[in-house]
């Protein structure tokens, strides 16, 4: 009955599958008023489909139960994919209100299906008799995954416990949305206003223009607004010569959501209290035990062991880097070139860049003109994919994204057949979530005969109309990283959408993206994209080698900052509910955790602090932020394998595609890696890559 208004309304664009190539959503047809009716109709339709599975007279079979469940919810998936992309990439107040309303309803929908006793009974029957079903390996994997997901969702609980679990899940859904929206609003509110252009000494004209445009958009013409990015350390700290302004920008960043109308401290504690309740209901000691059971790591001990192995090496390297920076500060003070002070977090990047120049003759401003955005994308990331996998890319100006500046490319396979679509949204906006990420808009599936449609989001500052978009080397690496996720989605070749592309554990999902970073520094690839945007002159081999060598200088800081956040994540999720701090003690809890872990070096701040740690409180990385480092062990071993076998060759690409990228989760990740690599990962290549060995 709920779906009748939608189905009777031919104007709602979600009613039918998009007629565009590859089922690309017709973004131009969507109005915000379309979402709630489509969500509610989609939920009603899916529950009706589930009821048909449950109430059929036929005995359970793989096709009439597991595959039928796989086919359910098409309308709900269409609207969900579009809506949550828009909320994060092109948000507005209306969409935020819809998110607040729909999130608990989606949680209830999930529970209504996975806590349905009759449905679970059919799935359990098949699972227990799976050896005699004659299923192919991928179908067996889908059955096992479906059964495990139902159990992990609470399907084996008693009815009273299920009711308690439903209430917990609904509350967590609301709190997760509240947390994310508080971070977005506090990030917008925390932007630093500058009245005098002279205070911006050190910034390029493009950066000053971007700050002026941001201020103007808020009705502050003639002023400058330094917008915040999602991490603790801010990009502009490396350039601002005014130390007081650097401190102001840094403090604005780390103070986000700690107080005022967007205070997340109470939200954090309540999320963790509820996650503990949920874990105990499901039979786990802590939320970390619950989450990690279905990952490559398997246990909190494995994660703790990895972090504790690398943390001392990273911290020692950071202290050495800090000592070099302090020596430079002292030297400049003694020469009358600056004040004498003790190194602080807001000073690190500013002086680290100077040391890069001193030690390696690398000036970031000298390098950026060689990294023009379009060339990096087309002549870099696309070129590497062509050389490795035989893919080609054609921009489709006739196909539109959700904004005019979102680009759409059709991707073609080695035989010229259409493989899918790649969408690219590179620019930062105030209504866009910070960071960089990949979304699957349409999942690959031979069952549904769907081809992948994937989206990469970056947050590169837009310098203004007619001004070239020049990237830092870190931004170049990020572009290649996210494109690695895109390739994982594009090269998927499985039957079931639930097992396709990047639908793998977090500590395996970051693996293809991290080894794809290697092509950002590969000489063969670099010579194709690193050309001066004005003269066309290629980046010299000498300068490239200096850039690569210089990357190891600041790895102590980068690794320490990352591991500090990973340890915070584990501390929250390994903490029993009885030991949770009060909201006003969240900062004290953070400090205690980091001090006990040996992170008592003040100039290095955790990459994220609790109140704006989107990954773990709203982004699906609860107890899983370690995954980047775990995956990087696999990635650096893979990099060594590639170099030993000839580097950027079609033969190597065919192996990677066949054994890793096409497989999704049709097999378990650890099995996939060992089948490819021939041995378990060892981590030595990671330490060498980061200069920590």
Protein Blocks (a to p, Z undefined) as FASTA:
>chain_A
ZZmmmmmmmkbmklpccfbehhiacfklpcfklmmmmmmmmmmmmmmmmmmmmmpmbdcd
fklmmmmmmmgoklmmmmmmmmmmmmmmmgcfklmmmmmmmmmmmmmmmmmmmmmmklmm
mmmmmmmmmmmnopafklmmmmmmmmmmmmmnopmpcfklmmmmmmmmmmmmmmmmmmmm
mmmmmmmmmpccdfblklmgoiafklmmmmmmmmmmnopghiacddddfbfbdfklmmmm
blklmmmmmmmmmmgokgcjllcklmmmmmmmmmmmmmmmnopablklmmmmmmmnopak
lmmmmmmmmmmmmmmmmmmmmmmmmmmmmmmmmnopaccddddfklmmmmmmmmmmmmno
pafklmmmmmcfklmmmmmmmmmmmmmnopacdddfkbccfbfklccdddddfkopafbd
cdddfbccfkbcehjddddfbdcdfklopacdddddddddcebghiacdddfklmmmmmm
mmmmmmmmmmgccfblklgcjlccfklmmmmmmmmmmmmmgmklmmmmmccfklopacdf
klmmmmmmmmmmmmmmmmmmmmmmmmmmmmmmmpcfklpccfklmmmmmmmmmmmnopac
fklccfbdfklmmklmmnopgoilmmmmmmmmmmmmmmmmmmmnnpjafklmmmmmmmmm
mnmmmbcfklmmmmmnopacehlmmmmmnopZZ
